[in-house]
Amino acid sequence: MAKVKAEIIGIGSYIPTKVVPNSHFLDWEFYDANGKKFDTPNDVIIEKFKAITGIEERRWLDDDKVASDMAVVAAQRAIDDSGIDPDELDYIIAATNFGDVEKDNYFSDFMPAVASRIKHRLKLSNPKAIAFDVIFGCPGWLQALIMANQFMKSGDAKYALVIGVEALSRVVDPYDRDAMIFADGAGAVVVKLNTDENGSGMYSYKTVSHAHPQAELLFNDRSFNPDYNPNAKFIRMQGHKIYEYALTEVPAAMKAALDESGFEIDDIKKIFIHQANEKMDEQIVRRFYRLFKKPMPEHIMPMNINKLGNSSVATIPTLMDMVRKGELENQDLQKGDVIMLASVGAGMNINAVVMKY
């Protein structure tokens, strides 16, 4: 097992207060990919959507805020929870795919980097604390966590702040049914170098990138409504193909990570999986256990997508924060628990991590 690893010592999150129920979409006009308006009534579309995704409501950012506003709050809460002096941080890594997008602007602002904005607004003046962003699809926060772990294994870091933040409500097509999936939020952790051979921290990970031929299963494109702003581009996905890809590739990556960790399947206490689609996530975890000829244990997979929607890189850290605080029924997280984290998203990229909390 790994002797040097990144241990989570602080968690923080920010969930927008604006609740957007499914009924919000009853008056929307939905079009198909050919620019034709659907004849199906919206209440039927919404009910089918809920049955497939499990989403009943989501949180969207206030109109006068951007992603980095959420990230700063989550980051400060993680720092406060860790108890460290923030000037001791060696890295500030922000995972995001769209940066700061103002309401009705459709421009992704990455200069300066979201991580740089976080560092500035937290008034962290240490020039040795390197701040940068990671664009890796929905697994971006896990990729940033893996990078922090590697910095620590190389002797280049003792403390790191890893943030996942997205405001997807700013990049959804108001004429696309998939707009109902996406949400906003931010989650952050502080990780510390741990040299205890059997102590808490990251024990193994598996990363795969299928950019060929699946690079464009998630992409940006113009509105389905041919009369809408031709200069605006929105998040678009080939949902069925992503579903098929995820059910094949994610369980395999999870198994590879577990096989390398030194732990057994029965050692896992919780699996924190990217909150993408309730049915898809459940099938991924069931197939993972099937690879070990085991049934999926009850309560192994916490879920909050029904109330928070899919906030991409923010879903895992916000979910972990909720579970740690006892905010989900039949779920808890205790120091020393062996947990697995997994995510799939644009790229197409997959990350699976085994760690001891």
Kinemage of the C-alpha trace (Angstrom):
@kinemage 1
@onewidth
@group {chain A} dominant
@subgroup {mainchain}
@vectorlist {calphas} color= white
{ca met a 1} P 0.000 0.000 0.000
{ca ala a 2} L 1.019 3.591 -0.582
{ca lys a 3} L 3.300 5.125 2.029
{ca val a 4} L 2.858 8.745 0.933
{ca lys a 5} L -0.610 10.011 0.093
{ca ala a 6} L -3.011 12.919 0.186
{ca glu a 7} L -5.408 12.769 3.137
{ca ile a 8} L -8.628 14.779 3.241
{ca ile a 9} L -8.591 16.900 6.401
{ca gly a 10} L -11.273 19.459 5.553
{ca ile a 11} L -14.448 19.604 3.448
{ca gly a 12} L -16.661 22.526 2.503
{ca ser a 13} L -19.422 23.196 0.016
{ca tyr a 14} L -21.768 25.836 -1.296
{ca ile a 15} L -25.249 24.944 -2.532
{ca pro a 16} L -27.222 27.814 -4.103
{ca thr a 17} L -30.389 28.749 -2.258
{ca lys a 18} L -32.504 29.105 -5.411
{ca val a 19} L -34.605 25.940 -5.712
{ca val a 20} L -35.808 25.148 -9.244
{ca pro a 21} L -38.502 22.413 -9.183
{ca asn a 22} L -39.459 20.390 -12.241
{ca ser a 23} L -42.633 22.464 -12.504
{ca his a 24} L -40.416 25.394 -13.515
{ca phe a 25} L -40.183 23.842 -16.986
{ca leu a 26} L -43.905 23.452 -17.633
{ca asp a 27} L -43.996 26.620 -19.755
{ca trp a 28} L -40.741 26.022 -21.642
{ca glu a 29} L -40.756 25.229 -25.357
{ca phe a 30} L -38.744 22.107 -26.101
{ca tyr a 31} L -37.296 21.350 -29.547
{ca asp a 32} L -35.593 18.276 -30.952
{ca ala a 33} L -32.143 18.188 -32.578
{ca asn a 34} L -33.723 18.904 -35.975
{ca gly a 35} L -35.201 22.185 -34.786
{ca lys a 36} L -38.765 20.885 -34.545
{ca lys a 37} L -40.918 21.656 -31.538
{ca phe a 38} L -42.093 18.599 -29.574
{ca asp a 39} L -45.798 17.812 -29.735
{ca thr a 40} L -45.678 15.925 -26.421
{ca pro a 41} L -47.100 17.987 -23.519
{ca asn a 42} L -44.466 19.282 -21.115
{ca asp a 43} L -45.964 17.543 -18.097
{ca val a 44} L -45.444 14.195 -19.861
{ca ile a 45} L -41.885 15.144 -20.858
{ca ile a 46} L -41.104 16.163 -17.284
{ca glu a 47} L -42.580 13.037 -15.728
{ca lys a 48} L -40.559 10.823 -18.060
{ca phe a 49} L -37.453 12.871 -17.296
{ca lys a 50} L -37.955 12.381 -13.557
{ca ala a 51} L -38.431 8.638 -13.985
{ca ile a 52} L -35.149 8.325 -15.907
{ca thr a 53} L -32.888 10.709 -13.971
{ca gly a 54} L -34.449 10.755 -10.499
{ca ile a 55} L -34.280 14.559 -10.478
{ca glu a 56} L -37.176 16.362 -8.794
{ca glu a 57} L -35.500 19.735 -8.364
{ca arg a 58} L -32.127 21.416 -8.733
{ca arg a 59} L -30.297 24.494 -7.454
{ca trp a 60} L -29.396 27.425 -9.680
{ca leu a 61} L -27.143 30.345 -8.905
{ca asp a 62} L -28.527 33.821 -8.243
{ca asp a 63} L -28.531 36.015 -11.354
{ca asp a 64} L -25.859 38.395 -10.040
{ca lys a 65} L -23.363 35.650 -9.117
{ca val a 66} L -20.844 33.550 -11.053
{ca ala a 67} L -19.088 30.240 -10.400
{ca ser a 68} L -16.102 31.710 -8.563
{ca asp a 69} L -18.468 33.309 -6.022
{ca met a 70} L -19.593 29.825 -5.023
{ca ala a 71} L -16.048 28.468 -5.120
{ca val a 72} L -14.720 31.061 -2.679
{ca val a 73} L -17.351 30.142 -0.086
{ca ala a 74} L -16.760 26.395 -0.451
{ca ala a 75} L -12.996 26.895 -0.295
{ca gln a 76} L -13.170 28.993 2.860
{ca arg a 77} L -15.422 26.442 4.523
{ca ala a 78} L -12.993 23.640 3.655
{ca ile a 79} L -10.067 25.647 5.048
{ca asp a 80} L -11.991 26.433 8.229
{ca asp a 81} L -12.901 22.765 8.589
{ca ser a 82} L -9.272 21.695 8.168
{ca gly a 83} L -7.955 24.046 10.839
{ca ile a 84} L -4.805 24.849 8.867
{ca asp a 85} L -3.238 28.222 8.245
{ca pro a 86} L -4.237 28.833 4.589
{ca asp a 87} L -0.859 30.428 3.905
{ca glu a 88} L 0.573 26.935 4.252
{ca leu a 89} L -1.182 25.812 1.068
{ca asp a 90} L 1.157 24.708 -1.708
{ca tyr a 91} L -1.502 24.316 -4.405
{ca ile a 92} L -4.950 25.694 -5.147
{ca ile a 93} L -6.521 23.626 -7.915
{ca ala a 94} L -9.962 24.427 -9.298
{ca ala a 95} L -11.828 21.966 -11.500
{ca thr a 96} L -14.330 23.659 -13.790
{ca asn a 97} L -15.383 23.296 -17.402
{ca phe a 98} L -16.937 26.670 -18.130
{ca gly a 99} L -15.279 29.087 -15.705
{ca asp a 100} L -17.227 32.212 -14.828
{ca val a 101} L -20.257 32.767 -17.052
{ca glu a 102} L -22.451 35.783 -16.426
{ca lys a 103} L -26.210 35.536 -16.735
{ca asp a 104} L -27.298 35.629 -20.420
{ca asn a 105} L -23.714 36.251 -21.576
{ca tyr a 106} L -22.657 32.759 -22.780
{ca phe a 107} L -18.965 33.664 -22.516
{ca ser a 108} L -16.697 31.377 -20.495
{ca asp a 109} L -14.289 33.595 -18.573
{ca phe a 110} L -11.076 31.784 -17.610
{ca met a 111} L -8.732 34.762 -17.305
{ca pro a 112} L -7.585 34.953 -14.642
{ca ala a 113} L -8.090 31.306 -13.734
{ca val a 114} L -10.890 30.498 -11.327
{ca ala a 115} L -8.235 29.179 -8.922
{ca ser a 116} L -6.409 32.509 -9.142
{ca arg a 117} L -9.628 34.353 -8.355
{ca ile a 118} L -10.182 32.109 -5.350
{ca lys a 119} L -6.671 32.747 -4.084
{ca his a 120} L -7.067 36.502 -4.563
{ca arg a 121} L -10.443 36.725 -2.846
{ca leu a 122} L -9.256 34.622 0.077
{ca lys a 123} L -6.327 37.053 0.360
{ca leu a 124} L -3.737 34.283 0.221
{ca ser a 125} L -0.560 36.186 -0.609
{ca asn a 126} L 1.988 33.367 -0.485
{ca pro a 127} L 3.506 33.307 -4.017
{ca lys a 128} L 4.549 29.678 -3.530
{ca ala a 129} L 0.892 28.599 -3.452
{ca ile a 130} L 0.373 27.747 -7.115
{ca ala a 131} L -3.154 28.315 -8.427
{ca phe a 132} L -4.451 26.774 -11.642
{ca asp a 133} L -7.554 25.286 -13.249
{ca val a 134} L -8.266 21.791 -14.540
{ca ile a 135} L -10.653 21.115 -17.437
{ca phe a 136} L -11.414 17.400 -17.512
{ca gly a 137} L -15.183 17.087 -17.843
{ca cys a 138} L -17.260 15.954 -14.889
{ca pro a 139} L -14.326 13.915 -13.451
{ca gly a 140} L -12.318 17.158 -13.194
{ca trp a 141} L -12.485 17.394 -9.406
{ca leu a 142} L -11.212 13.837 -9.060
{ca gln a 143} L -8.470 14.593 -11.581
{ca ala a 144} L -7.444 17.625 -9.504
{ca leu a 145} L -7.448 15.469 -6.374
{ca ile a 146} L -5.220 12.918 -8.103
{ca met a 147} L -2.865 15.695 -9.191
{ca ala a 148} L -2.625 16.971 -5.621
{ca asn a 149} L -1.856 13.433 -4.486
{ca gln a 150} L 0.914 13.144 -7.072
{ca phe a 151} L 2.429 16.462 -6.004
{ca met a 152} L 2.586 15.124 -2.464
{ca lys a 153} L 4.084 11.796 -3.512
{ca ser a 154} L 6.815 13.677 -5.371
{ca gly a 155} L 7.649 15.749 -2.299
{ca asp a 156} L 6.387 18.961 -3.910
{ca ala a 157} L 3.499 19.677 -1.544
{ca lys a 158} L 2.285 19.289 2.016
{ca tyr a 159} L -1.125 20.962 1.737
{ca ala a 160} L -3.466 21.541 -1.208
{ca leu a 161} L -6.906 23.018 -1.718
{ca val a 162} L -8.966 21.215 -4.372
{ca ile a 163} L -12.212 22.809 -5.574
{ca gly a 164} L -14.920 21.653 -7.959
{ca val a 165} L -17.282 24.370 -9.162
{ca glu a 166} L -19.772 24.755 -11.978
{ca ala a 167} L -22.692 26.985 -12.902
{ca leu a 168} L -24.291 24.867 -15.596
{ca ser a 169} L -27.523 26.852 -15.512
{ca arg a 170} L -25.600 29.499 -17.492
{ca val a 171} L -24.754 27.152 -20.372
{ca val a 172} L -27.988 25.214 -20.959
{ca asp a 173} L -30.138 25.637 -24.043
{ca pro a 174} L -33.568 26.920 -22.925
{ca tyr a 175} L -35.100 24.829 -25.721
{ca asp a 176} L -33.399 21.528 -24.859
{ca arg a 177} L -35.004 18.963 -22.534
{ca asp a 178} L -31.553 18.146 -21.147
{ca ala a 179} L -31.486 21.598 -19.564
{ca met a 180} L -33.496 20.044 -16.737
{ca ile a 181} L -30.529 17.841 -15.753
{ca phe a 182} L -28.021 20.520 -14.963
{ca ala a 183} L -27.402 22.470 -11.791
{ca asp a 184} L -24.944 24.713 -9.959
{ca gly a 185} L -22.750 24.222 -6.905
{ca ala a 186} L -19.253 24.116 -5.442
{ca gly a 187} L -17.393 21.679 -3.232
{ca ala a 188} L -13.853 21.771 -1.872
{ca val a 189} L -11.429 19.755 0.204
{ca val a 190} L -8.127 20.464 1.890
{ca val a 191} L -5.695 17.584 1.588
{ca lys a 192} L -2.561 17.022 3.629
{ca leu a 193} L 0.524 14.885 3.094
{ca asn a 194} L 0.261 11.701 5.146
{ca thr a 195} L 3.270 9.392 5.504
{ca asp a 196} L 1.577 6.830 7.744
{ca glu a 197} L 1.697 3.599 5.721
{ca asn a 198} L -1.772 2.480 6.837
{ca gly a 199} L -3.213 5.916 7.490
{ca ser a 200} L -5.906 7.933 5.758
{ca gly a 201} L -5.452 9.115 2.200
{ca met a 202} L -5.474 8.019 -1.432
{ca tyr a 203} L -4.313 4.440 -1.947
{ca ser a 204} L -4.918 3.990 -5.658
{ca tyr a 205} L -6.588 5.439 -8.702
{ca lys a 206} L -7.409 4.607 -12.285
{ca thr a 207} L -7.781 7.207 -15.012
{ca val a 208} L -8.817 6.494 -18.584
{ca ser a 209} L -9.401 8.848 -21.498
{ca his a 210} L -11.343 7.691 -24.545
{ca ala a 211} L -10.977 10.842 -26.620
{ca his a 212} L -11.029 8.630 -29.690
{ca pro a 213} L -13.666 7.887 -30.726
{ca gln a 214} L -15.865 9.277 -27.909
{ca ala a 215} L -14.562 12.852 -27.665
{ca glu a 216} L -17.790 14.412 -28.868
{ca leu a 217} L -20.379 12.562 -26.820
{ca leu a 218} L -20.478 15.815 -24.840
{ca phe a 219} L -19.881 19.048 -26.706
{ca asn a 220} L -21.103 22.622 -27.256
{ca asp a 221} L -23.520 23.610 -30.002
{ca arg a 222} L -26.165 26.136 -31.011
{ca ser a 223} L -29.698 26.142 -29.674
{ca phe a 224} L -32.193 23.553 -30.906
{ca asn a 225} L -34.442 26.518 -31.682
{ca pro a 226} L -33.192 27.737 -35.079
{ca asp a 227} L -34.517 31.250 -34.380
{ca tyr a 228} L -32.650 31.656 -31.090
{ca asn a 229} L -29.376 33.570 -30.665
{ca pro a 230} L -27.084 32.074 -33.377
{ca asn a 231} L -23.942 33.257 -31.561
{ca ala a 232} L -24.678 31.381 -28.347
{ca lys a 233} L -23.489 27.815 -27.751
{ca phe a 234} L -24.755 25.452 -25.114
{ca ile a 235} L -23.827 22.169 -23.468
{ca arg a 236} L -25.038 19.243 -25.539
{ca met a 237} L -24.796 15.493 -25.022
{ca gln a 238} L -25.609 12.218 -26.700
{ca gly a 239} L -27.330 10.777 -23.664
{ca his a 240} L -27.954 7.210 -24.822
{ca lys a 241} L -24.388 6.730 -26.055
{ca ile a 242} L -23.003 8.169 -22.826
{ca tyr a 243} L -25.185 5.756 -20.854
{ca glu a 244} L -23.864 2.773 -22.800
{ca tyr a 245} L -20.269 3.976 -22.532
{ca ala a 246} L -20.493 4.580 -18.792
{ca leu a 247} L -22.043 1.196 -17.991
{ca thr a 248} L -19.190 -0.572 -19.764
{ca glu a 249} L -16.149 1.515 -18.906
{ca val a 250} L -16.758 2.925 -15.421
{ca pro a 251} L -17.153 -0.400 -13.552
{ca ala a 252} L -13.954 -1.645 -15.217
{ca ala a 253} L -12.034 1.436 -14.064
{ca met a 254} L -13.425 1.063 -10.551
{ca lys a 255} L -12.311 -2.570 -10.422
{ca ala a 256} L -8.822 -1.672 -11.663
{ca ala a 257} L -8.497 0.967 -8.939
{ca leu a 258} L -9.672 -1.421 -6.227
{ca asp a 259} L -7.378 -4.211 -7.446
{ca glu a 260} L -4.385 -1.881 -7.076
{ca ser a 261} L -5.407 -0.533 -3.668
{ca gly a 262} L -4.707 -3.565 -1.495
{ca phe a 263} L -8.283 -3.497 -0.197
{ca glu a 264} L -11.041 -6.025 -0.803
{ca ile a 265} L -14.500 -5.345 -2.178
{ca asp a 266} L -16.042 -5.936 1.262
{ca asp a 267} L -13.782 -3.266 2.791
{ca ile a 268} L -15.602 -0.481 0.934
{ca lys a 269} L -17.948 1.469 3.190
{ca lys a 270} L -19.213 4.063 0.685
{ca ile a 271} L -19.077 4.752 -3.029
{ca phe a 272} L -19.334 8.421 -3.917
{ca ile a 273} L -20.187 8.519 -7.596
{ca his a 274} L -20.717 11.581 -9.783
{ca gln a 275} L -24.396 12.491 -9.579
{ca ala a 276} L -25.146 12.253 -13.286
{ca asn a 277} L -28.300 10.156 -13.586
{ca glu a 278} L -29.864 8.115 -10.804
{ca lys a 279} L -30.550 5.009 -12.898
{ca met a 280} L -27.177 5.132 -14.632
{ca asp a 281} L -25.266 5.560 -11.372
{ca glu a 282} L -27.092 2.663 -9.756
{ca gln a 283} L -26.401 0.408 -12.731
{ca ile a 284} L -22.708 1.374 -12.720
{ca val a 285} L -22.340 0.381 -9.083
{ca arg a 286} L -24.368 -2.818 -9.549
{ca arg a 287} L -22.146 -3.824 -12.462
{ca phe a 288} L -19.044 -3.025 -10.409
{ca tyr a 289} L -20.160 -5.456 -7.695
{ca arg a 290} L -21.135 -7.982 -10.337
{ca leu a 291} L -17.488 -8.057 -11.462
{ca phe a 292} L -16.724 -9.504 -8.007
{ca lys a 293} L -19.801 -11.748 -8.093
{ca lys a 294} L -21.281 -9.748 -5.234
{ca pro a 295} L -24.674 -8.082 -4.772
{ca met a 296} L -24.715 -4.323 -4.361
{ca pro a 297} L -24.905 -3.614 -0.594
{ca glu a 298} L -27.738 -1.528 0.753
{ca his a 299} L -26.903 2.151 1.410
{ca ile a 300} L -23.457 1.806 -0.229
{ca met a 301} L -24.166 4.632 -2.699
{ca pro a 302} L -25.330 7.981 -1.284
{ca met a 303} L -27.405 10.049 -3.715
{ca asn a 304} L -28.515 13.682 -3.709
{ca ile a 305} L -29.280 14.179 -7.403
{ca asn a 306} L -33.028 14.121 -6.716
{ca lys a 307} L -32.763 17.474 -4.914
{ca leu a 308} L -29.559 19.013 -6.314
{ca gly a 309} L -29.423 17.874 -9.944
{ca asn a 310} L -26.159 17.383 -11.825
{ca ser a 311} L -23.568 20.052 -11.000
{ca ser a 312} L -20.724 18.253 -12.813
{ca val a 313} L -17.393 18.577 -10.957
{ca ala a 314} L -19.147 19.751 -7.786
{ca thr a 315} L -21.316 16.673 -7.267
{ca ile a 316} L -18.852 14.425 -5.409
{ca pro a 317} L -17.406 16.940 -2.914
{ca thr a 318} L -20.842 18.421 -2.141
{ca leu a 319} L -22.239 14.906 -1.660
{ca met a 320} L -19.369 13.972 0.666
{ca asp a 321} L -19.974 17.109 2.712
{ca met a 322} L -23.675 16.303 3.079
{ca val a 323} L -22.999 12.712 4.125
{ca arg a 324} L -20.313 13.743 6.592
{ca lys a 325} L -22.762 16.179 8.177
{ca gly a 326} L -25.460 13.505 8.451
{ca glu a 327} L -27.817 15.306 6.067
{ca leu a 328} L -28.810 12.182 4.100
{ca glu a 329} L -30.900 9.402 5.598
{ca asn a 330} L -29.078 6.115 6.323
{ca gln a 331} L -25.729 7.631 5.337
{ca asp a 332} L -22.646 8.544 7.341
{ca leu a 333} L -18.889 8.939 6.857
{ca gln a 334} L -16.425 8.083 9.596
{ca lys a 335} L -12.685 8.657 9.835
{ca gly a 336} L -10.878 5.579 8.583
{ca asp a 337} L -13.688 4.420 6.287
{ca val a 338} L -12.491 2.936 2.995
{ca ile a 339} L -14.345 4.764 0.240
{ca met a 340} L -14.397 4.802 -3.527
{ca leu a 341} L -14.917 7.894 -5.673
{ca ala a 342} L -15.815 7.608 -9.358
{ca ser a 343} L -16.838 9.911 -12.173
{ca val a 344} L -17.344 9.929 -15.941
{ca gly a 345} L -17.737 12.858 -18.273
{ca ala a 346} L -16.724 14.930 -21.260
{ca gly a 347} L -13.584 13.840 -22.981
{ca met a 348} L -14.656 11.075 -22.557
{ca asn a 349} L -12.795 10.699 -19.278
{ca ile a 350} L -13.163 8.443 -16.260
{ca asn a 351} L -11.583 8.551 -12.832
{ca ala a 352} L -11.884 6.023 -10.016
{ca val a 353} L -10.162 6.534 -6.663
{ca val a 354} L -9.822 4.336 -3.587
{ca met a 355} L -8.990 6.111 -0.366
{ca lys a 356} L -9.269 5.860 3.365
{ca tyr a 357} L -11.149 8.841 4.722
